[in-house]
Amino acid sequence: MDEEADVQIQNFHDHQLGGSGVFMQRVLIKCINCALLILIVIGIPAITRIEFHGLDLGSAPKLHLLLFCTLGLALGLNILAATFLVKNKKDRLVCWEWAAIFGILLFAYCAFVFGYFNFDWLKNFLLRLQSDL
């Protein structure tokens, strides 16, 4: 019974109000993974691409190596965190979700690089759409 508010708090447990640390850990996990995703999608292609007077001088093998390594590192760190470091069940689930995201991206990138799927159909569709307009 709260004497000041004259209200009875039902089903109150001590751990219910102490959940801000758990919430902050979940926010930290999401922020770190979003930063990694931005680094992988935007940062690495930007730093490996060098353009000089309209000529693309970037190194494709360096780009592939950096993308493979960072996607694998992000996948491994999320699996490590979900398995050993994070104790809360919901936070572990968030780590496993991010691991799945990075795993799918790694699989898709490997399939694209090794030629298992391509986007020629999209290129043809866009060229046809441009010629019709």
N, C-alpha and C positions, 0 to 999 in steps of 0.2 A: 504494500500500500504506500503510495507516494503521498506524504502528509501535505506537502506544499501545493500540489495540484489537486489533491483530493480525488485521485484516480487510481484504480487498481490495475496494475499491469499483469495481464494473464499470460501464462506460458512463457514467463521470462526466465532466461538462462544467462549465466554470466558470459558465455562465449558469444552471445548474439550481438552484443554491443562492441566486442573487441574484434570485429571482422574487417575493420578498415585496413589492417596490415595485410590481410589476405587479398582484399580488393586491390590494394596498391601493388602487390606482387603480380597479380593478374594483369594490371595495367602496364607494369614494367615489362612483362613477357611480351605483351602485344606491341608495345612501343619498340622494343629491341628487334622483334621480328619484322615489323613494318620498316624500320630503318635498314635492316638487312635486305629486304625486298627492294626498297628504293635504290640501295647501293648496287644490287645485282642488275636490276632492270635499266636504271638510268646511268649510274655512276661508272660502272666498268666499261660499257660501250663508249661512254664519253671520253674516258681517259686513254683508251686504246686506239681511238680514232684520231688521226692527224690529217689535216687537210691543208694543202699548200697550193694556192692559185687554182682551185677547182679540182686538183688531183687528190684522190684518196690514198694516203700513204700508210694507213693503219695496218697493223699486223693481224691477220685473221687467226693464225695459230695461237698467238698470244691471247686474243679475245676468247677463243674456245677454251684454252687452258684455264684462264682466270674464271670464266663462267662455270666450268665444270668444278673447279676447286671450291669456289664460294658457295655454289649450290650444295655440293657434298658436305662442306663444312657446316652450313646452316642446318642441313638435314641431320648430320651427326650430333651437333650441339643440342638440337631439340630432342632427339632421342635420348641423349645423355641426361638432359635436364628432366625429362619425363620419367626416366628409369631410376635415377639415383638422387638428384638434387631436390626436386620439388616434392613436398610431402602431402599437400592438399590434393584431394581427388579432382576437384574442378580445375585446378591449375595444371595438373598432369594432363587432363583432357585437352586443355588449351595447347599445351606443348605437343601432344600427339596430333592435334589438328594442324598446327603449323608444320610439323614434320611431314604430314601427308601433303600439304600444299607444296613444300619444297621438294618432296619426292616426286610428285606429279610434274612439277616444272623441270626437274632433272631428267625424268623419263622423256618428256616431250622434247626437250632440247637435244638429248642424245638421239632420239628418233629423227629429228630434223637434220642434225649434223651428219648422221650416217645415211641419210637419204631414204628412210623408211616412209616418210610422207613429205609432201611438198605443198606449196601454195600456188601451183600453176593454174589451177582452176579459179582461184581468186583473181589472179592477174588477168586471165582471159575474160572473166566476168566484168572486171572493172574497165578493161579496154573496150569491150563491147558496149558497156554502159556509156563510156565517154564518146564513142563514135555515134551512138544513137542521139546523144544530146547535141 
